[in-house]
Amino acid sequence: MLDNELDIKKAQRGDHEAFIRLFRQLESQLYRLAKTILTQDEDCADALQETTLKVYKGLASLKQPKFFKTWVIRILINECNQLLRMRERTVAVAEIPEETAASYAHFEDSGSVDLQSCINRLDESLRLAIVLFYYEDLSIKQIAGVLGISEGAVRARLHRARRLLSEQIQPVREEGLAHE
């Protein structure tokens, strides 16, 4: 049995230290994932806090420890989406901050590519697929489970996201080659 699975079983039996170890291992991955959905650090912290609480309360109901990470990610995504829904209800009109518009203009003029900026501009469903696959190393099957969609839909989202990223990067590459 893996150390993580042992810690999960211990945490399910009420071992607080095991629970803390589990979350410390996932903390940076969860924050990075929250940041792809929510842009503000305060919202990310809120989502992580709520996720931690829900995981702690519901850990005893997890039947297979090997699915712990995907289970936690699903909870985090739901929390992030809940925060977005709450924000939509309270903020009638969302304006793009001037520095965001300026940074996009800088990106267009700079001749360099910031992959993270390109990823952040993708639609949320495509961005999540890319982040879960490339940054979190989840399999297509795991992503399908986390997002509640078919494996074919995951493959389609990854394909579309790669194509869109390529379209964003290609003009900058061509411009760079022309200057050499």
C-alpha positions as CSV (number, residue, x, y, z in Angstrom):
1,M,0.0,0.0,0.0
2,L,1.3,3.5,-0.9
3,D,2.1,6.0,1.8
4,N,-0.7,8.2,0.5
5,E,-3.2,5.4,0.8
6,L,-2.0,4.7,4.3
7,D,-2.4,8.4,5.2
8,I,-5.8,8.5,3.7
9,K,-7.0,5.5,5.7
10,K,-5.4,7.0,8.9
11,A,-7.2,10.3,8.1
12,Q,-10.5,8.5,7.6
13,R,-10.0,7.1,11.1
14,G,-9.5,10.6,12.5
15,D,-5.7,11.0,12.4
16,H,-5.4,14.8,12.0
17,E,-1.6,14.7,11.3
18,A,-2.3,12.3,8.3
19,F,-4.9,14.7,7.0
20,I,-2.5,17.6,7.2
21,R,0.2,15.6,5.4
22,L,-2.2,14.8,2.6
23,F,-3.2,18.4,2.1
24,R,0.3,19.7,2.3
25,Q,1.2,17.4,-0.6
26,L,-1.7,18.7,-2.7
27,E,-1.7,22.3,-1.6
28,S,0.4,23.9,-4.5
29,Q,-1.5,21.8,-7.1
30,L,-4.8,22.8,-5.7
31,Y,-3.9,26.5,-5.6
32,R,-2.6,26.4,-9.1
33,L,-5.9,24.8,-10.3
34,A,-8.0,27.3,-8.4
35,K,-6.0,30.1,-9.9
36,T,-6.9,28.9,-13.4
37,I,-10.6,29.2,-12.6
38,L,-10.5,32.2,-10.2
39,T,-8.1,35.0,-10.9
40,Q,-8.1,36.6,-7.5
41,D,-5.9,35.2,-4.7
42,E,-8.6,35.9,-2.1
43,D,-11.1,33.8,-4.0
44,C,-8.5,31.0,-4.4
45,A,-7.9,31.0,-0.7
46,D,-11.7,30.9,0.0
47,A,-12.1,28.0,-2.4
48,L,-9.2,26.1,-0.8
49,Q,-10.5,26.7,2.7
50,E,-14.0,25.4,1.7
51,T,-12.5,22.5,-0.1
52,T,-10.4,21.5,2.9
53,L,-13.4,21.7,5.2
54,K,-15.6,19.6,2.8
55,V,-12.9,17.0,2.3
56,Y,-12.3,16.8,6.1
57,K,-16.0,16.3,6.8
58,G,-16.6,13.9,3.9
59,L,-13.4,11.9,4.0
60,A,-15.0,8.9,5.8
61,S,-17.4,8.5,2.9
62,L,-14.5,8.0,0.4
63,K,-14.7,4.4,-0.5
64,Q,-11.5,4.0,-2.5
65,P,-8.4,5.8,-1.3
66,K,-6.8,5.6,-4.7
67,F,-9.4,8.2,-6.0
68,F,-8.6,10.7,-3.2
69,K,-6.8,13.2,-5.4
70,T,-9.4,13.3,-8.2
71,W,-12.2,13.5,-5.5
72,V,-10.5,16.5,-3.9
73,I,-10.0,18.2,-7.3
74,R,-13.7,17.7,-8.1
75,I,-14.6,19.3,-4.8
76,L,-12.3,22.2,-5.5
77,I,-13.7,22.8,-9.0
78,N,-17.2,22.8,-7.6
79,E,-16.2,25.3,-4.9
80,C,-14.5,27.5,-7.5
81,N,-17.7,27.4,-9.7
82,Q,-19.8,28.2,-6.7
83,L,-17.7,31.3,-6.0
84,L,-18.0,32.4,-9.6
85,R,-21.8,31.9,-9.4
86,M,-22.0,34.0,-6.2
87,R,-19.8,36.7,-7.8
88,E,-22.1,36.8,-10.9
89,R,-25.1,37.4,-8.7
90,T,-23.5,40.3,-6.7
91,V,-21.6,42.0,-9.6
92,A,-23.9,43.1,-12.4
93,V,-21.3,44.3,-14.8
94,A,-17.7,43.0,-14.8
95,E,-15.3,45.4,-16.3
96,I,-11.9,44.4,-17.6
97,P,-9.3,46.2,-15.5
98,E,-7.0,48.6,-17.5
99,E,-3.9,46.7,-16.6
100,T,-5.3,43.5,-18.0
101,A,-6.1,45.2,-21.3
102,A,-2.6,46.8,-21.3
103,S,-1.0,43.4,-20.6
104,Y,-2.8,41.8,-23.6
105,A,-1.6,44.7,-25.8
106,H,1.9,44.2,-24.5
107,F,1.6,40.5,-25.3
108,E,0.6,41.3,-28.9
109,D,3.4,43.8,-29.4
110,S,6.2,42.1,-27.5
111,G,7.0,39.3,-30.0
112,S,7.3,36.9,-27.1
113,V,4.9,34.3,-26.0
114,D,3.8,33.8,-22.4
115,L,2.2,30.4,-22.5
116,Q,0.4,30.9,-19.2
117,S,-1.3,34.1,-20.6
118,C,-2.4,32.1,-23.6
119,I,-3.8,29.4,-21.4
120,N,-5.6,31.9,-19.2
121,R,-7.4,33.3,-22.3
122,L,-8.9,29.9,-23.1
123,D,-12.5,29.2,-22.3
124,E,-12.8,27.7,-18.8
125,S,-13.7,24.2,-20.0
126,L,-10.6,24.1,-22.3
127,R,-8.4,25.7,-19.7
128,L,-9.4,23.1,-17.1
129,A,-8.7,20.2,-19.4
130,I,-5.2,21.6,-20.3
131,V,-4.3,22.3,-16.6
132,L,-5.5,18.9,-15.4
133,F,-3.7,17.0,-18.1
134,Y,-0.4,18.9,-18.4
135,Y,0.1,20.5,-15.0
136,E,-1.7,18.0,-12.7
137,D,-0.7,14.9,-14.7
138,L,-4.2,13.4,-14.6
139,S,-5.1,10.8,-17.2
140,I,-7.9,11.4,-19.6
141,K,-10.0,8.9,-17.7
142,Q,-9.4,10.8,-14.4
143,I,-10.2,14.1,-16.0
144,A,-13.4,12.7,-17.4
145,G,-14.3,11.6,-13.9
146,V,-13.4,14.9,-12.3
147,L,-15.3,17.0,-14.8
148,G,-18.2,14.6,-15.2
149,I,-17.8,14.2,-19.0
150,S,-16.9,11.4,-21.3
151,E,-13.3,10.5,-22.2
152,G,-14.1,11.5,-25.8
153,A,-15.2,15.0,-24.6
154,V,-11.9,15.3,-22.7
155,R,-9.9,14.4,-25.8
156,A,-12.0,16.9,-27.9
157,R,-11.4,19.7,-25.4
158,L,-7.6,18.9,-25.3
159,H,-7.5,18.9,-29.1
160,R,-9.4,22.2,-29.4
161,A,-7.3,23.8,-26.7
162,R,-4.0,22.7,-28.3
163,R,-5.3,24.1,-31.7
164,L,-6.3,27.4,-30.1
165,L,-3.0,27.7,-28.3
166,S,-1.1,26.9,-31.5
167,E,-3.0,29.6,-33.3
168,Q,-2.1,32.2,-30.6
169,I,1.6,31.2,-30.7
170,Q,2.1,30.7,-34.4
171,P,1.9,34.4,-35.5
172,V,4.4,35.4,-32.8
173,R,6.8,32.6,-34.0
174,E,6.5,33.7,-37.6
175,E,7.1,37.3,-36.7
176,G,10.2,36.3,-34.7
177,L,11.6,34.3,-37.6
178,A,11.1,37.3,-39.9
179,H,13.2,39.4,-37.6
180,E,16.1,37.0,-37.4
